[in-house]
Amino acid sequence: MKIISSLLVALLATSTATLPAYAADSKAASASAQTTQAGIDWRKDNNVDAAFAQAKASNKPLFLYWGAVWCPPCNQVKATIFNRQEFIDKSRHFIPVYLDGDTPGAQKFASQFKVRGYPTMILFKPDGTEITRLPGEVDSERYLQVLTQALNTTLSVQDTMKLALAGSKNLKDEDWSLLADYSWDDPEQKLVPGKELVPTLLKLSEVSPAGLHATRLYLRGIYAAASAKPGQTVPTIDKAQATEKVLKAIADPKTARDNMDLLSNGAKEITEFLTTSKSEQRIKLVNAWNAALVKLADDASISKTDRLGAIIAQVSLASLDNAKPEAALQKEVQKRVGLIEKATSDAYERQSVVNAAAYALGGAGLLDDSDTLLKAELKRSHSPYYFMSTLGSNAKKRGDKVAAANWYEQAYNAAKGPATRLQWGSNYVSNLVDLAPNDDARIEKAVQSVFGEAAKVDNAFYERNRAYLEKMGKKLTDWNKEGKHQVTYQKVRTQLDGICNKLPANDPQKSVCQGVLNKS
């Protein structure tokens, strides 16, 4: 489930004294998870180079976790994977590095290791060679299986892929498993250029031995084709044949369970890609998909967030062909969301569950219910600013521009951590341009605040920081395309020029800084 989704001022330490402070009603519920995670000997500093030196000296792999306090999927990982004794036991066999995106120097390290989205988890060989990027959206059992295989392999996934595409007959089931479960949807993945992703996945599914891994690679390929961006290569696909393959996969309970992340994430996109509006094939595929999703939503062995992901997928299918969710579906969503939310007390898990629950309600047209849930959570969440942004999004959907702008502003004001504040500030500015394009004074004040913070942050123009500042800059450049806001635009540009001029000539950030307001 791709719900937007990232850490406060330092690496998350592993003692309860240094973990985020929670509201009183969450402390007892999360104490067990916090204590268990204390069993992982995370590197607590941000000296990643020293961690790699330690890995090499001890001849141990290095496990890099890149995340953020507020990020729902990160909290999901903490609640379902990092607190498991099996993971804690396995952590003795590698050097675990917990890198917070708000840690000094973290964004520069992120650029070095090509990690941007929260969470990203990479396993490296002792010599620093990347073995694999671990999937963040499979259940804990599957994750631990993939981690075990990655720890035991002698090949990197990149080398395995090359052998597979070359027709090697020497690959084992474990090798195909690592290929099938690689984090292919990570835009920073290194295996293949982004434009070649679709044909590579489909080719791997063809050469893979028939079975679970071939099916997963095929579903990944079809999903990648369905969500391809301009410039990506999408080979000719027999859509009728592909529909039958998808139907076969989702009709089998074990296959559907093994691919629950793809069934939830790709339901609408794949259906739209393979079938035409209101056709017999579309109706057949939607009905079959919904049947599989209901089983996933009912499966108590699946995490609460993933069960909500199945509900979100049902809502997305109901919106096909510009349809609106029917009253019966809305009632079902309310019921399921209510039961899951009430059963969730762990502070980590709630950050993920409430996010998914609010998204499900909003998607079903139940914006008031979504707001009620989010507002109640503001008092107990360790990162309430995340939910303030969602409240802004809900208000924007209603057409309440004033409320939306105010929620985005509140979210920015409440955000903590240098990288997080730059992200939330950029998001506030971008939304403000949409919501109040003629309020030059407010826009100017917001931009000056963001640039003022960027001036005080080392590595302000690396990785995630760079991406969000560039996005904001493009928004402002487009806003002033006809010169109607030139006075304001010139003021903030002058401020940015002052920041850029102070950067050393040989600093890679200098050219990035200079380009923030030059992208159209």
KOLVEX-132812 format. One record per residue (C-alpha): residue in one letter; x, z, y. Coordinates in steps of 0.25 Angstrom, whole numbers, plus 5000, padded with zeros to 4 digits. Layout:
N
AXZY/...
//
This chain:
520
M500050005000/K500649955013/I500250055023/I501150065035/S501950135034/S503850285038/L505250465044/L505450575054/V506750625060/A507650635048/L507750615033/L506650685026/A507450805020/T506950865007/S506751005010/T505351055014/A505951105027/T506350975032/L505150885027/P504050855037/A503150965042/Y501750955037/A500451015041/A500151145034/D499151085024/S500150985019/K501351075017/A500951145004/A500451014998/S501750935001/A502651054997/S502851014983/A503150864987/Q504150914997/T504851014987/T504950904977/Q505550804986/A506550914990/G507150884976/I507650744981/D509050764987/W508750664998/R509950625007/K509450695020/D510350635030/N510350485035/N511750455031/V511350345021/D512750295020/A513250435015/A512050425005/F512550295000/A513950344999/Q513450464991/A512750364982/K513950284979/A514850414977/S513850474967/N513550334961/K512050354963/P510950264969/L510450294982/F508950304985/L508550274999/Y507150315004/W506750265018/G505550325024/A504750405035/V503950525036/W502750455041/C502750345031/P501550355021/P502250275010/C503450365012/N502550485010/Q501950424998/V503350414992/K503650554995/A502350604989/T502350524976/I503850484973/F504850574980/N504150704975/R504150664961/Q505150734952/E505550604945/F506050554959/I506750684962/D507450674948/K507850534950/S508350564964/R509550634958/H510050504953/F510150434967/I510450474981/P509150494988/V509150455003/Y507950485012/L508050405025/D507050435036/G506750325045/D506850415057/T508250475053/P509350435063/G509950305058/A508850285047/Q508450145054/K509850095053/F509950135039/A508650065036/S509149935042/Q510449945033/F509549965021/K508449875024/V507349985024/R506249985034/G504850015028/Y504550155024/P504750195013/T505950115007/M506650164995/I507950094990/L508850134978/F510250094980/K511450084971/P512550184973/D513350074980/G512250044990/T511649924983/E510049924984/I509449934970/T508049924974/R506949964984/L505950054978/P504450024979/G503750124988/E502350084984/V502250114969/D501850244962/S502850354959/E502950324944/R503250174947/Y504250214958/L505050314949/Q505150204939/V505650104948/L506650204954/T507150234940/Q507350094937/A508150074950/L509050184947/N509350134933/T509549984936/T510949924937/L510349804946/S509849804960/V508449744961/Q509049634969/D509949594957/T508849614947/M507949514956/K509049414956/L509149424941/A507649414939/L507549284948/A508749224940/G507949234927/S508749354921/K508249394907/N509049524908/L508149604917/K507449734912/D506049784914/E506649884924/D507249774932/W505949704933/S505249834937/L506249854949/L505949714954/A504449734953/D504549864960/Y505549824970/S505049854985/W504749704987/D503849734999/D504949805007/P505249705018/E506649745018/Q506849725003/K508149645000/L507849574987/V507349444993/P507049385007/G505649415011/K505249275011/E505649264997/L504949384992/V503649314987/P504349204978/T505349314973/L504249404968/L503449294962/K504749244955/L505049384950/S503649394944/E503849264937/V505249294930/S504849444927/P504449474913/A502849484912/G502349614915/L502249724925/H503449684934/A503049534934/T501649574938/R502149664949/L503149564954/Y502049454954/L501049544962/R502149574972/G502449424974/I500949394976/Y500849514986/A502049464993/A501449324994/A500149384999/S500849465010/A501949355013/K502349345028/P502749215035/G504049165030/Q503949215016/T503949115004/V502649114996/P502649024985/T501448954980/I500549044972/D499449004963/K498449104969/A497449094958/Q498449124947/A499049234956/T497649294957/E497449304942/K498849374941/V498449474951/L497149494944/K497749524931/A498749624937/I497749704945/A496749704933/D497749774924/P497749924927/K499249944924/T499649824932/A498849864944/R499350014943/D500749964942/N500549874954/M499649964963/D500449954975/L500349804975/L498849804971/S498649894984/N499549824993/G499249684990/A497749684987/K497249614999/E498449525002/I498549474987/T497049444987/E497049375000/F498249294996/L497749254982/T496249224984/T495349164995/S494349235003/K493049274995/S493449184983/E493149224969/Q494649254966/R494649344978/I493449424973/K494049434959/L495349484964/V494749584974/N493849644963/A495049654953/W495949714964/N494949814968/A494749864954/A496249884952/L496249954966/V495150054962/K495950094949/L497150114958/A496350204968/D495850284956/D497150304949/A497650444951/S499050414946/I499250334959/S499650404972/K498550434982/T499150334992/D499150224982/R497750244978/L497350234992/G498150104992/A497250054982/I496050084991/I496750025003/A496849894994/Q495349894991/V495049905006/S496049795009/L495349704998/A493949735004/S494449685017/L494749545012/D494049425018/N493849515031/A492849605023/K492549745027/P492649865017/E491249895011/A490650035013/A490750064998/L492250034999/Q492350125012/K491750235004/E492650224993/V493850215002/Q493350345009/K493150414996/R494450374990/V495250405002/G494650535004/L494950584990/I496350544991/E496650595004/K496050735001/A496850744988/T498150724996/S498850845002/D500350815001/A500950785015/Y501750665010/E500650605002/R499650625013/Q500450535023/S500250425013/V498850455008/V498250465022/N498950345027/A498350265015/A496950335016/A496850305031/Y497250155028/A496250145017/L495150205026/G495450115038/G495549995029/A494150025024/G493650025038/L493550175038/L494350195051/D493650325055/D493950385041/S495450345042/D495550405056/T494950535051/L495950545040/L497150505049/K496750605060/A496650715050/E498050685044/L498650695058/K498650845057/R499350845043/S500250725043/H501750745045/S501750605052/P500350595059/Y500850485068/Y500750395056/F499250415055/M499150405070/S499550265069/T498550235059/L497450295068/G497950205078/S497750085069/N496350135065/A495950135080/K496550005082/K495649945071/R494450005078/G494849935091/D495150075098/K496350035105/V496450155113/A496450255101/A497350165094/A498450165105/N498350315106/W498550335091/Y499750245091/E500250325103/Q500050455096/A500750405084/Y501950365092/N501950495099/A501850575086/A502850495078/K504250565074/G505550515071/P506350405079/A506050285070/T504550325068/R504350345083/L504950205086/Q503950145075/W502750225080/G503150195095/S503250045092/N501950045084/Y501250115096/V501850005106/S501449895097/N499949945095/L499849975110/V500149835113/D499049795105/L498049905109/A498349915124/P499149785128/N498849805143/D499349945144/D500749915148/A501050055153/R500650115139/I501450005132/E502650025141/K502650175139/A502550165124/V503650055123/Q504650135132/S504350255123/V504750175111/F505950115117/G506350255122/E506350305109/A507150185103/A508250215113/K508450355108/V508450315093/D509750265086/N509450145077/A508150115085/F508249965082/Y508549975067/E507549945056/R506150005057/N506450045072/R506849895074/A505649835067/Y504649925075/L505349905089/E505349755086/K503849755083/M503549825095/G504449735104/K503749615098/K502449675102/L502849695116/T503449565117/D502149495113/W501349585122/N502149535134/K502249395129/E501449335141/G502249435151/K500949515154/H501749645151/Q503049605157/V503249735165/T503049825154/Y503849735144/Q505049725153/K505149875155/V505149905140/R506149795138/T507049845149/Q506949985141/L507349915128/D508449835134/G509049965139/I509050025125/C509649895119/N510749895129/K511250025125/L511449985110/P512849945106/A513049795106/N513449795091/D512249885087/P511249795079/Q510149865086/K510449805099/S509949665096/V508749725089/C508449805102/Q508549685111/G507649615102/V506449715102/L505749645114/N506249505111/K505449475099/S504149395100/
//
